[in-house]
Amino acid sequence: MVGHREPASRELEVDFKTIRERGYGSRTTEGGMLHYALVFFVIALIAAALGFRGVAGLSAQIGWLFAIVAIVLLVVAFLSGRGPAVVP
């Protein structure tokens, strides 16, 4: 048939095995939180250097919050004895 296309759901199929093998989404929660904390601290430094004191303060507070949450999650993970999920 000319011009026949597969349904959209077929085009958007995701191969989760390939995603796991390539390492996408392999960050732990603590690592992701620390990453975002660092990003917000960098934003705060840039904003402060440019004179945007309100943005700098808010970014620093958000970064501080993410750092604290990451540390709490890390401590809970250590105390519970659970390690990262092992992918076969």
Order of alpha helices (4+ residues) and beta strands (2+ residues): alpha-alpha-alpha-alpha
